[in-house]
Amino acid sequence: MPNRSKVPTPPAAAPGPGREAAGDARQEWLGVLARARNADLQMLWRDLPDKPSWTRLRGPESGLIMLRGRLGGDGRPFNLGEMSVTRCSVRLGCGRVGHGYVGRQDAWQAEVAAVLDGLLQEAASHQAAVAGIIGPLRRIEQDRRERASRQAAATRAEFFTVARGEA
C-alpha cells in the first residue's frame, strides 16, 4: 500500500552499535518528561539558558487512546479504558525534530517536551538539557516515590493467623 501522507516516511535506519542504547536513553527521557508535573517542568524550563527557536510540525493536539491490558501479563488482550493524551512535534532551528507526549490535556507541556526531545538528541545541547531538566526531574520523581513508599510503609497493617488443630 503506498504511503499517501504529506510527510515522507524516512527509510529504516540500519542497526548499528549504540543504536539500541540511544533508543533506550531517548525512551527514558521521554518518559521522565511525560511523567513530570507541569509546575516542576515550568520552574526548570524558566531557568534553562539558551532556549532554541522552533516551529510546530504537529499540534499540540489532544485526543484519546485505548489502554490495553493482559491478564497475567501474557493472556489475551482486553480493552482497559481510554486515556487522554496530548502530543506535539516540533522542528528546532538546527533542523532536529522532537516529539512530546503527555498523559493528560496539557498543550504547553507536550510542546516543551517535544522541544527538549530535540535538544537532547543534539550532541551540543544534550549535557545542558540533562543537567538542567532531566536530572532534576528524575530526582523529583524519585523523591516522590520514596515519600509515597514511606507513607505506605507507615500505614501497613500486619495480619497474623493462628493455626488451630493438631500437628
N, C-alpha and C positions, 0 to 999 in steps of 0.2 A: 504494500500500500504506500503510495507516495506521500511525502511529508508536505502538507498544504499550509503549514503555519507560516506566519510572516517572518519569524525569527528562524534562521537556518540552524539546524542541529549540528553541533560540532562533531567531527569524527571521533570515534572512540580512541581514547589515549592508550598508547601501548604500555603494558605494565612494565615497570622498571623498579630498580632498587629505591626504596624510600617512598614510593607512591602510596603504599598501604599505610605507612606510618604518618604521612602527611594527611591522608584522608581521615585517619583516626584522630589526629590533632584538630583538624577542622571540625569534625563531628563533635568533639569535646567542647571547643569554644562556642560553637553554635548552640549547644545545649546549655552552657553557662549563661549565654545571652538570653535564651528563651526562658530560663527559669528565674532570671533576675527580677527583682522588684523594680517597678518604674522609678520610685524615689531614689533608690540606690544608684541606678544607671544614670539618672539625671544629674546627681551630685558628681559622679565620676566623669561624665561627659563634659560638664561645665568646666572642670579643671584640666581637661586634656588639651595640651598645646597643639598648634599646627593642625587644626581640623581641615580635612581636604574639601575640595569642591566636588559636587556630584550632581548627576541628573537621574531622575527616576526613569527606569525602564518599564516597571510594572508596579502599580499600587501606590501607596499601601491600600490593600483591599481586604475586607473581612468576609468570612464565609464559614460554613460548617464542614467538618469532616466526620466520617463514621469511624468510631473506635471499635476495633475487633478484638476479641479475646479467644483463648483456647483453654478448655478445662485441662488442668494438669500441665499446661504449657505445650502439650503436643496432641491434644484432642482435636475434634472437629471445630473449625472456627465458628464463632457466633457474633452477632452484632451486639455490642455492649451498650452503645448510645452515641449521641452526637456531641461534638465539642466545637466551640467557637475558636477560630484561628484567624490571625491577621498575618499577611505576608507582604513582602516588598522586595523589589530588585532594583539595584542602582548601578550606575557606571561612574566610577571615580574619575577625576580629572586625568589621572595617569593611564586610564583605559581599563583598569581592573574592574571586574564585575563582582558584586557582592549580593548575597541573598539573606534575608532575615525572616524568621517565622516566630510568632509569639502565640502561645496557647490562650489567648483572650482577645478582646477587641481593644487593641492599643496601637493605633497607627504610628504614633511617634516612636514607640519602642521598636516596632518592626522595621521602620526606616533606619533608625540609628543602628540596629543590629546588622542590617544589610551593609551600611557604611563601614562598620567595624569589621565585618567579614571581609570586605575588600581590603581594608588596611592590614588585616592580619595575614592576608595572602602575599602582601608586598614585603620583600626582604628588608627594605629601607625603613619601614614603619612598624614591622612586626614586634620588635622588642619593646618599643614605647607603648604600643597598644596593650601588650601583655602586662607590662609593669603598671600602666595607668588604669586599665579597665579590667582585664580578665583576672589577674592575680587578686586584686581586692574583692571582686565579685565572688571568686572561689572561696576566699576567707570568710566573707559574709555568709555565704551559703553553708559552709562547714560549721560556723558558729551557731547558726540557726538550727542545724541538725543536732548538734551536741546539746544545745539548750532543750530542744524537744525530747531528746533521749533522756536527759537528766530528769526532766519533768515527768516523763512516763515511768522512769525507774522509781521516783519518789512516791508515786501513787500505785505502785504494783501491789497486787494482793496475792498472797501465797495461800494455797489450799492444800491441806493435808488430809489424807484418808486413813482411817483406822481399819486394819484388816480384822474381820471377825471370823470366827470359826477356828477349827483346829488345824494345826500344821501337819 
